[in-house]
Amino acid sequence: PTAGAYRFDGNDWIVAGFQNGGLGSALPNDGDVSVTFWAKKTGFGGVGSAGNFKNLFQGIDTGAGNLDNDLAAFIDVDQKDQNFNMYDGNGVDLGRVHVPSGSVQLKDTWRHYAFILPHGSQATMYIDGNLMGTFTASNVNNATTAAIDAIIIGSDLDPNDDSTDVNDYDDFFSGSMSDFRIYKKELSHSEIYALYASPGQAASTTKIDGSRITTGEI
């Protein structure tokens, strides 16, 4: 799955979904969502976790001018911590999952990630088919998921003065990603493990792989 991966140098990103009516027609309100991909994080943030979070992906609603953290995940990997923050389809902070560096090394290593967001329940995160933790700050609220019309990969669109500024990117991811998928369902543990163990086999997905976008049933 890593052949043809997109490399992020810490200053670039991918935007998918603006064309052809966006993603909203495929992601219903009040529905379950799962996001999976392969990634290799390169480099460290500064010592300590505060302020070092880098964006993995972020959904945005350009029609309403809401460009901040709808369906988003951030990673923080430094010399002592490996943390993930998650936001649901309504932009609510779901909390943090800590992955001990002694159990799973993320830096300079290809890993398969799965973020599972079942509407009305708690979100979970898997690495290489194994459950890493549950985001416990709040239950998932995907009440406005259908409004998401674009997915940003590798950066955070975080407007400061103008909520509709589509050029205000920061929190850049450094590393590589491949086989990015969005599902309009809650993937089971067995389905998640199959994506890790037999990459490229699952159907009915929209895949972003390098510069190639393959559209299916999200």
Disulfide bonds with the S-S distance in Angstrom:
none
